[in-house]
Amino acid sequence: MPHHALLVTAARSRTVRRVLTAVVLLHLVLVLGVVTPLFAVPMVVAGTGMSGETTGRPTVVGEWGYPLAGDYSHSDGFGPRNVPDCALCSKFHRGYDMYQECGATIYAVGPGTVLLAGAWGGFGNAVEIDHGGGVVTIYGHMMWGSLMVQQGMTVVAGTPLGLEGETGVSKGCHLHFEVRVDGVAVDPEPFMAARGLPLK
């Protein structure tokens, strides 16, 4: 019997049709399993947290903006602190700790140039930005592998930097936001308030 006749006979078989249907469905499931994650990755880069909730964009006033989009919680501010359960934590906190969720996008607060993007001691995975005029901001404890900028890049307020994590000396996911003027850490609250962006 010729080959084409065998194929026609096989195609009329109920068992062969069931096997072919199962093969097609399995192929479809495998394709969707590969394609769907490819669409999910850009969502994280575009400002979607690891939970899948869109965080939107941060508020920007003039050239300056918030380092997080939307509402956030706050714990340690600038100044002395008592942390008996953390031997490595500093007794004087030089930044402002902000919480959303693990994986929330962290943004540059103003225009400048990235001085550092990567591992930095107690800051863990961090970004440092030079805004000119002696002003530098630091964004600490971001997730490993989440940085979206690199040294030498130019940024503006609202440029995504990375994702909130708990790297370095950190207890839980949060952003350690620090401001330095002429090499000296200053309180971020009045600094941001002077730019129309009061912190909690």
URNOR-V159375 format. One line per field, one symbol per residue. psi: psi as a letter, one per 30 degrees, with the letter a starting at -180 (. if undefined). A space follows every 10 residues. Layout:
psi: ???
This chain:
psi: kleeeeeeee ffkeeeeeee eeeeeeeeee eefeeefffe efeeefgklf fgkkfallkk jbflllflka lllkckakak ljifgjefkk fjkgajkkkd lkfkkklkfl kakjekjaki bffbjlkkkj glggkkkkjl glkkgfkgll kfkkllkfkk eakkahlajk jlklkjkkkk jhfkkljfee eeefggikl.
